[in-house]
Amino acid sequence: MTKPTVFIVDDDEQVRNALSLLMESVGLNTESYASAQEYLDQFDVDKPGCLILDVRMPGISGLDLQARLAAERIHPAIIIITGHGDVPMAVRAVTAGAVDFIEKPFNNQSMLDTVHKAIERDAIQRGESLRIQDIEARYNELTPREKEVLQFVIEGKRNKIIAADMNISQSTVEAHRSRVMEKMAAETLSDLMRMALTLKLIK
């Protein structure tokens, strides 16, 4: 696993330096950027960690950057830092998914606690993303007929009914169903149903 990085995006150099020193004092990797665009220019969806993001910056604002990252498959967990008067904006950012907002000047221990919480959330989200990608890859290995049988199975239809609906023999349905279970690595029907929910096949 790649070691998580604390990405610091703030147009105030003193704030960037203070945060970098604080993170590095507890062994965390850091990368600092003076603008949202600088961060976007190097953004790598596969780099884990958290993003400490100032709300008000020239050019792309912190909220705009958060909105752009929301369109990605996954992105580092976001912590909003804010100056006096930006609290309503920061609350909006948290409502949109940020881990927390911290007012400047920040308390060092409070900041470190929030960063560790954000890194933990990022790890959980990345684990879930990998799980979903794995299920999607298995589903894509199914033939069109197997996908059709899967859809009937998750609708609760019995093999006899599926055979009649598809105009094939019951033994052929059973063979398709067995291959679906094998390819999806589902040990039970409950496993298969959970995967179908993840794939949004159950309406």
Backbone torsions as a table, in degrees:
resi	resn	phi	psi	omega
1	MET	NA	138.4	176.0
2	THR	-70.2	135.5	179.1
3	LYS	-65.9	134.7	-178.6
4	PRO	-64.9	150.6	179.5
5	THR	-119.7	141.2	172.6
6	VAL	-94.5	110.9	179.1
7	PHE	-91.2	124.9	-176.9
8	ILE	-112.8	119.8	-179.1
9	VAL	-123.1	107.4	-178.3
10	ASP	-158.0	138.1	-179.1
11	ASP	-80.0	-5.9	178.8
12	ASP	-93.6	112.3	-176.4
13	GLU	-61.9	-37.8	-179.9
14	GLN	-62.4	-40.3	178.6
15	VAL	-65.9	-44.2	178.8
16	ARG	-59.3	-45.6	-178.5
17	ASN	-65.2	-42.4	-179.2
18	ALA	-63.7	-42.2	179.5
19	LEU	-68.3	-39.9	178.7
20	SER	-61.0	-46.9	179.8
21	LEU	-62.7	-39.9	-179.8
22	LEU	-63.8	-46.6	-178.8
23	MET	-66.0	-42.4	-178.6
24	GLU	-68.4	-24.8	179.6
25	SER	-67.4	-19.4	177.9
26	VAL	-113.4	19.2	172.5
27	GLY	82.6	16.4	-179.9
28	LEU	-90.9	140.6	173.4
29	ASN	-72.1	143.9	178.2
30	THR	-134.2	152.4	169.2
31	GLU	-138.4	133.3	-175.4
32	SER	-116.9	143.6	-179.2
33	TYR	-138.6	139.1	-176.7
34	ALA	-84.3	-10.9	-179.6
35	SER	-150.9	161.5	177.1
36	ALA	-64.1	-36.3	-179.3
37	GLN	-64.9	-39.5	177.0
38	GLU	-58.6	-42.5	179.3
39	TYR	-65.8	-44.9	-179.3
40	LEU	-61.2	-34.9	-178.1
41	ASP	-62.2	-26.9	-179.2
42	GLN	-111.2	3.3	-173.4
43	PHE	-57.1	129.8	177.8
44	ASP	-128.0	114.8	-175.1
45	VAL	-58.4	-24.9	-175.4
46	ASP	-91.6	1.9	178.7
47	LYS	-91.1	114.7	-177.6
48	PRO	-77.8	163.6	175.7
49	GLY	142.0	-151.6	176.7
50	CYS	-138.9	160.3	-176.0
51	LEU	-120.0	117.1	174.0
52	ILE	-93.5	116.1	-166.5
53	LEU	-126.8	124.7	175.7
54	ASP	-75.9	142.4	-179.2
55	VAL	-71.5	-50.9	-173.9
56	ARG	-101.2	116.5	176.1
57	MET	-145.0	151.7	174.9
58	PRO	-62.1	149.8	179.4
59	GLY	78.1	-125.2	179.9
60	ILE	-75.5	123.1	-179.1
61	SER	-77.4	168.8	177.5
62	GLY	-60.4	-40.5	180.0
63	LEU	-67.3	-37.9	177.2
64	ASP	-64.1	-41.8	178.3
65	LEU	-63.1	-42.8	178.3
66	GLN	-58.7	-42.4	-179.9
67	ALA	-65.1	-39.1	179.1
68	ARG	-66.1	-41.1	-179.8
69	LEU	-68.0	-28.5	179.9
70	ALA	-62.1	-23.1	-179.9
71	ALA	-79.3	-11.1	-179.4
72	GLU	-81.4	158.3	177.5
73	ARG	-55.9	-41.6	177.3
74	ILE	-159.5	155.5	179.0
75	HIS	-154.0	162.2	-179.7
76	PRO	-57.5	147.0	175.0
77	ALA	-61.6	142.4	-171.7
78	ILE	-108.2	133.5	170.5
79	ILE	-114.8	128.3	179.9
80	ILE	-95.6	132.0	170.8
81	ILE	-114.2	143.6	-171.3
82	THR	-143.5	145.0	173.4
83	GLY	-86.3	176.4	-178.8
84	HIS	-58.5	132.9	177.3
85	GLY	93.9	-7.0	-178.5
86	ASP	-100.8	7.9	-174.1
87	VAL	-59.6	-44.6	178.7
88	PRO	-58.3	-37.8	177.6
89	MET	-66.3	-40.1	-179.8
90	ALA	-65.9	-38.9	177.7
91	VAL	-62.0	-39.7	177.0
92	ARG	-61.5	-39.3	-179.7
93	ALA	-65.4	-40.2	178.5
94	VAL	-66.4	-40.4	176.8
95	THR	-59.7	-32.1	179.6
96	ALA	-83.1	2.4	173.6
97	GLY	123.0	-4.8	178.4
98	ALA	-64.1	149.6	-178.4
99	VAL	-66.3	-41.8	-176.0
100	ASP	-169.5	168.4	168.4
101	PHE	-126.9	143.5	-176.6
102	ILE	-128.0	129.4	-179.2
103	GLU	-82.5	145.2	173.6
104	LYS	-84.6	144.7	-7.3
105	PRO	-73.4	141.1	-173.4
106	PHE	-92.8	154.3	173.0
107	ASN	-83.2	128.0	-174.2
108	ASN	-57.5	-47.0	-177.5
109	GLN	-66.7	-39.6	177.8
110	SER	-62.0	-41.1	178.8
111	MET	-63.8	-45.9	-179.5
112	LEU	-63.2	-40.7	178.5
113	ASP	-61.1	-42.5	-179.4
114	THR	-68.3	-39.1	178.2
115	VAL	-62.1	-44.7	179.1
116	HIS	-63.7	-36.9	176.8
117	LYS	-65.4	-40.7	179.9
118	ALA	-66.5	-40.6	178.8
119	ILE	-64.0	-39.4	178.0
120	GLU	-64.7	-42.8	178.0
121	ARG	-62.5	-41.6	179.3
122	ASP	-59.3	-42.9	-179.8
123	ALA	-63.7	-40.7	178.7
124	ILE	-64.3	-45.1	-179.3
125	GLN	-63.6	-39.6	179.5
126	ARG	-68.7	-36.5	176.3
127	GLY	-63.0	-42.5	178.3
128	GLU	-66.4	-39.0	178.3
129	SER	-62.1	-41.9	178.1
130	LEU	-65.2	-38.6	178.2
131	ARG	-61.8	-44.3	-179.6
132	ILE	-65.6	-42.8	178.4
133	GLN	-60.6	-38.5	179.9
134	ASP	-64.8	-43.9	178.8
135	ILE	-64.7	-42.1	179.0
136	GLU	-61.9	-40.5	179.7
137	ALA	-63.9	-41.3	178.8
138	ARG	-65.4	-42.9	179.7
139	TYR	-61.0	-39.1	-179.0
140	ASN	-68.5	-15.8	177.0
141	GLU	-81.6	-13.0	178.8
142	LEU	-71.7	145.7	174.4
143	THR	-75.4	162.9	177.0
144	PRO	-54.4	-40.3	178.6
145	ARG	-63.9	-41.4	179.8
146	GLU	-66.3	-36.7	176.4
147	LYS	-65.0	-37.8	178.8
148	GLU	-64.7	-45.1	177.8
149	VAL	-62.3	-42.9	178.2
150	LEU	-56.5	-44.8	-179.2
151	GLN	-61.5	-41.9	177.7
152	PHE	-64.5	-40.2	-178.4
153	VAL	-62.4	-46.3	-177.4
154	ILE	-72.1	-15.4	173.6
155	GLU	-83.2	-4.1	175.4
156	GLY	87.8	13.8	-178.9
157	LYS	-79.9	143.6	178.5
158	ARG	-80.2	160.3	-177.4
159	ASN	-55.5	-40.0	-178.3
160	LYS	-61.7	-42.0	-179.7
161	ILE	-69.9	-41.3	178.4
162	ILE	-59.9	-43.5	180.0
163	ALA	-59.3	-43.6	180.0
164	ALA	-67.0	-42.9	-179.1
165	ASP	-64.6	-35.3	-177.2
166	MET	-94.2	-5.6	-179.8
167	ASN	59.7	44.7	175.8
168	ILE	-133.3	169.9	-178.1
169	SER	-75.2	157.1	179.0
170	GLN	-63.9	-36.1	178.8
171	SER	-64.7	-33.9	177.0
172	THR	-68.2	-39.7	176.5
173	VAL	-60.6	-45.3	-179.5
174	GLU	-61.6	-37.6	178.2
175	ALA	-67.0	-44.1	177.6
176	HIS	-61.1	-44.0	-177.9
177	ARG	-63.0	-40.1	178.7
178	SER	-63.7	-41.7	179.3
179	ARG	-68.1	-36.1	176.6
180	VAL	-60.3	-47.6	179.9
181	MET	-60.9	-41.5	-178.5
182	GLU	-68.0	-48.2	-177.4
183	LYS	-66.8	-34.6	-180.0
184	MET	-83.3	-4.3	-178.4
185	ALA	56.0	42.0	178.7
186	ALA	-100.5	121.5	179.9
187	GLU	-82.4	-28.4	-179.0
188	THR	-135.5	167.6	176.3
189	LEU	-63.4	-33.8	178.0
190	SER	-62.0	-40.9	176.3
191	ASP	-58.5	-46.0	-178.3
192	LEU	-63.3	-40.4	179.5
193	MET	-64.5	-39.6	178.4
194	ARG	-63.9	-40.1	177.8
195	MET	-65.5	-39.8	178.5
196	ALA	-63.0	-38.1	175.9
197	LEU	-63.4	-42.6	177.9
198	THR	-61.0	-39.8	-179.8
199	LEU	-80.5	-3.1	-178.5
200	LYS	61.4	34.2	177.8
201	LEU	-83.5	-18.3	178.5
202	ILE	-95.0	118.4	-176.0
203	LYS	-98.4	NA	NA
